[in-house]
Amino acid sequence: MKIVHGRADGVATQARGETFTGTVWGDPVLPTTTEGNTINSVTFTPGARTFWHHHERGQILVVTAGTGWVCTHGETPQPLTVGDVVWVPPGEQHWHGGGPDTIMTHLAISLGPTTWLHEVSADEYGQAGR
């Protein structure tokens, strides 16, 4: 058993960049376990978002502040607001991020390794809210 009191000790908040568009901050809650699971509190500034990606054993997102979007490949982006919980099944390609005019913070529980793909285009992001 491991108890984390609020966030991981000794790990600084990190600016995310290589697999994100816009300004995104990640605050480690639980460092990567031996099973490859991670928990991060992630804040997206307006318009910021992940690249397309998928998770070996799935991902759970819990929105804790603001509003934003989540999108499964080939589908229309879906709105997110405080209190929403998203289950992304293993291997499902998706992205998530802030709204065009709002921040979004979520707790991201990633099960197993993440495979990062390509950037979400401005057109793909612009489909949100249509």
C-alpha positions as CSV (number, residue, x, y, z in Angstrom):
1,M,0.0,0.0,0.0
2,K,1.1,3.5,-0.7
3,I,-0.6,6.7,0.6
4,V,0.0,10.0,-1.2
5,H,-1.0,13.1,0.7
6,G,-2.1,15.5,-2.0
7,R,0.7,15.0,-4.5
8,A,4.0,13.2,-5.1
9,D,6.8,14.4,-2.8
10,G,9.9,16.0,-4.3
11,V,8.5,16.3,-7.8
12,A,8.0,19.7,-9.3
13,T,5.0,20.8,-11.4
14,Q,6.1,20.4,-15.0
15,A,5.4,22.4,-18.2
16,R,4.2,19.8,-20.8
17,G,5.3,20.3,-24.3
18,E,6.4,17.6,-26.8
19,T,3.0,15.9,-26.9
20,F,0.7,18.9,-26.2
21,T,-0.4,21.9,-28.1
22,G,-0.5,25.2,-26.1
23,T,0.4,25.7,-22.5
24,V,-0.2,22.7,-20.3
25,W,1.0,22.1,-16.7
26,G,1.2,18.7,-15.1
27,D,1.4,18.1,-11.3
28,P,2.4,14.6,-10.4
29,V,0.0,13.1,-7.8
30,L,1.4,9.5,-8.0
31,P,4.7,8.8,-9.8
32,T,4.7,6.0,-12.3
33,T,4.3,2.7,-10.5
34,T,6.0,-0.6,-11.3
35,E,2.9,-1.5,-13.3
36,G,3.3,1.7,-15.4
37,N,0.3,3.5,-13.9
38,T,0.4,7.3,-13.3
39,I,-1.9,9.9,-11.8
40,N,-1.4,13.5,-12.7
41,S,-3.4,16.7,-12.2
42,V,-3.2,18.4,-15.6
43,T,-4.2,22.0,-16.3
44,F,-4.8,23.1,-19.9
45,T,-5.0,26.8,-20.8
46,P,-7.6,27.9,-23.3
47,G,-7.2,26.0,-26.6
48,A,-4.4,23.8,-25.2
49,R,-4.8,20.0,-25.7
50,T,-3.0,16.7,-25.9
51,F,-1.9,15.1,-29.1
52,W,-3.8,12.0,-30.2
53,H,-2.8,9.1,-28.0
54,H,-3.9,5.8,-26.4
55,H,-3.3,3.8,-23.3
56,E,-2.4,0.2,-23.0
57,R,-4.9,-0.5,-20.2
58,G,-7.1,2.6,-20.5
59,Q,-7.5,6.0,-18.9
60,I,-9.8,7.7,-16.4
61,L,-10.2,11.5,-16.5
62,V,-11.9,13.4,-13.6
63,V,-12.6,17.0,-14.4
64,T,-11.9,19.2,-11.3
65,A,-11.9,22.8,-12.7
66,G,-13.1,24.7,-15.8
67,T,-14.6,23.2,-19.0
68,G,-13.0,21.5,-21.9
69,W,-13.3,18.7,-24.5
70,V,-12.6,15.0,-25.0
71,C,-12.7,13.3,-28.4
72,T,-12.4,9.7,-29.6
73,H,-10.9,9.3,-33.1
74,G,-13.6,9.5,-35.8
75,E,-16.2,11.1,-33.5
76,T,-17.3,14.6,-32.5
77,P,-15.6,16.2,-29.5
78,Q,-17.7,16.0,-26.3
79,P,-17.9,18.8,-23.7
80,L,-16.5,18.3,-20.2
81,T,-17.3,20.2,-17.0
82,V,-16.5,20.0,-13.3
83,G,-17.4,16.6,-11.9
84,D,-17.5,14.7,-15.2
85,V,-15.7,11.4,-15.2
86,V,-14.5,9.8,-18.5
87,W,-13.5,6.2,-19.1
88,V,-11.3,5.7,-22.2
89,P,-11.0,2.0,-23.0
90,P,-7.6,0.4,-23.7
91,G,-6.2,1.2,-27.1
92,E,-8.9,3.9,-27.9
93,Q,-7.3,6.9,-29.8
94,H,-8.4,10.1,-28.2
95,W,-7.4,13.7,-27.1
96,H,-8.6,16.0,-24.4
97,G,-8.0,19.7,-23.5
98,G,-9.3,23.1,-22.5
99,G,-12.1,24.9,-24.1
100,P,-11.4,27.7,-26.6
101,D,-11.9,30.4,-23.9
102,T,-11.5,28.4,-20.6
103,I,-9.0,26.4,-18.7
104,M,-9.7,22.8,-17.7
105,T,-8.0,20.8,-15.0
106,H,-8.5,17.1,-14.7
107,L,-7.0,14.3,-12.8
108,A,-5.6,11.9,-15.4
109,I,-5.3,8.3,-14.3
110,S,-3.3,6.5,-17.0
111,L,-3.2,2.7,-16.8
112,G,-0.1,1.3,-18.4
113,P,2.1,3.0,-20.9
114,T,0.8,5.8,-23.2
115,T,1.4,5.7,-26.9
116,W,1.6,9.3,-28.3
117,L,0.6,9.9,-31.9
118,H,0.3,13.1,-34.0
119,E,-0.9,16.6,-33.1
120,V,-4.6,17.4,-33.1
121,S,-5.1,19.8,-35.9
122,A,-6.8,23.2,-35.6
123,D,-9.6,21.9,-37.7
124,E,-10.1,18.8,-35.5
125,Y,-10.1,21.0,-32.4
126,G,-12.4,23.5,-34.0
127,Q,-15.1,20.8,-34.4
128,A,-15.6,21.1,-30.6
129,G,-18.9,22.9,-30.0
130,R,-20.2,22.5,-33.5
